[in-house]
Amino acid sequence: MRMIVPWPPGQATDLVGRLGAQAISRALGQPVVAENKAGAGGLIGTEMVAKAPADGYTLLAASSGPVSIAPLLQKVPFDPDKDLTPVGLLGIAPFVLVTAPDFPAKDIQEFVAKVKAAPGKFTFASSGTGATAHLFAEAFNAATGIKALHVPYKGSVPAIADVMSGQVHYCVETAAATMPLIRAGKLKPFGLSIGRETALVPGVPPFATALGLPGFDMGAWIGVMLPGGAPRAVVDKLAGALAGSMQDAEFLKSFATISVEPEFKGPAQFTEYLRAYTSRIADVITRNQIKISRSESDLHWQHA
């Protein structure tokens, strides 16, 4: 058996995918080899699995960028609904709204009031037009009535660097990318994109509760999928192996090291989650008229 990871080694989906591979290997007593097939923002490896035989021997370390978001913004060589079978959701990567340390607001309520009072005068950075960081920031802006100017970058590193220096006012980026800088006092955190507090970002409130935005719950998901048409018995067997590992304290501790909140959903729940997730993302794209140019179509769909 092999687990195709459509990202480079060390990235969050790679690490969670390897955890999933280990869990399945332990439960079935059969080796599951992780293979990195990176490229095209995760689309190359995802397509490999989408077009592989549906015999249960080829699995996908799946994530929101190539599966849920890219198909809404560009033509992709597979149909995520028909060509992929959800097995199990494993975790959610939370995003954090951050500014330079000297931004003149003491909390998220004051931040929103200040930015909302000056339409078009504040800027927000992202890792690229149509990237997850861009979409989550647009969703936050729309929910709070903020009108700010989007400044896209080629990746999260330069985007965050300009937020740290104050050249751009804020961004909504992954906990993995922001927490080391928050701890170092180089970024100021204001709020969380997911709907609950997390020990991954201690003391930072969710937008949903701090701003009275019930239902605002947006993170980048990571899970395991099979090719479309995979036998139900195989899907259930693999899902059971993953579910069992999610009861193991040591297994769950591994998620904290990569800033991913563990959350398991089996095949049926995962399928429903994906439908709702895609609908929310499609709404953000439509409301904000987000389009990517051909030159941007190979951007990395930032997800953890």
Steps between C-alpha positions, in 0.01 A plus 500: 500500500614854438392842628549766232590836655455779243729739689871519589636325810450688826182682398194447724315272260817292463535460875132425565493264200796308642321474835200359318719254313655382826158459659371288212822296492476421873133406480530281191847362561597602148756760387360830370775695324470878473605640161537875437369604159507879529419759235231733365373592844425140592315420178757258355492255789125539546444417132719189535267361764184615320608295197640200690323162525232503771637191671597652835873483438547867404401761757513879497618735772224741404462867587271795440715681241508254209175318588257774612639833381697456176204345310295812576761732347654314210455198277647191669555153347261321736154534654544497878144375555523210255870416489578502873344309790514655851636260763569715804559858606800513733555864588436869448770765467381824666583842356581808708441868428828678576648850475829669578555525879432875504158486334283739708227264621481303823262223382307369200197720569715813497685375190175456307364838613818677391531335159127516428496874573747568217379317186778440248776644717625173651674215316517125551756257362462144376717227352335553161171578331262210562722342765334377819645793695340741252160330513490485880596869526228594250247295699603682818479840330156425359368369832615813686422757229865592451609654170875456462745473209638154417877478442590156356849352532671193357487300820432551867858586603523836316138579591564452872831685480325813372234472769773477765663815367168686480512546123170309485257527790386141558463148368318180590758222492559151639586443864802303378637805318406765758544343845883505507486872415222565751707334773801712397293819529529573128129462426190595699212248490137613507274210411453144374328384184368175652192499718661395827799590714809285459811437705695542174436876527451559872303801616381598153119499456308367199336761275174314559480566873698824534307677225163330525535318168332163565589247235831662403720192505763486227817296510709305251409132520729198461382142461525173312325414172491215251431500126136535401300177504704338778313202653300590810660217699847639427395856588350387830803288589742787446272746679486265798879488514518881503222531759682262733820703487310821582440349843876474564640787709850473353360504147300815578803675654671486161240738358598780739857501367371593154230746617209284386192448718410127495141436395373170366201448273421167338399453135140623523573796728809592298294501180242732653776723640656531154167600343446775757864614480497527122172692513646755744813547291297535179293770668814695600635476144171612345432784743848643456526424127833324551671378184855386438694568183680231305832615649358453848348159438810318628498679836536285808158464665621594846340269758736430786 
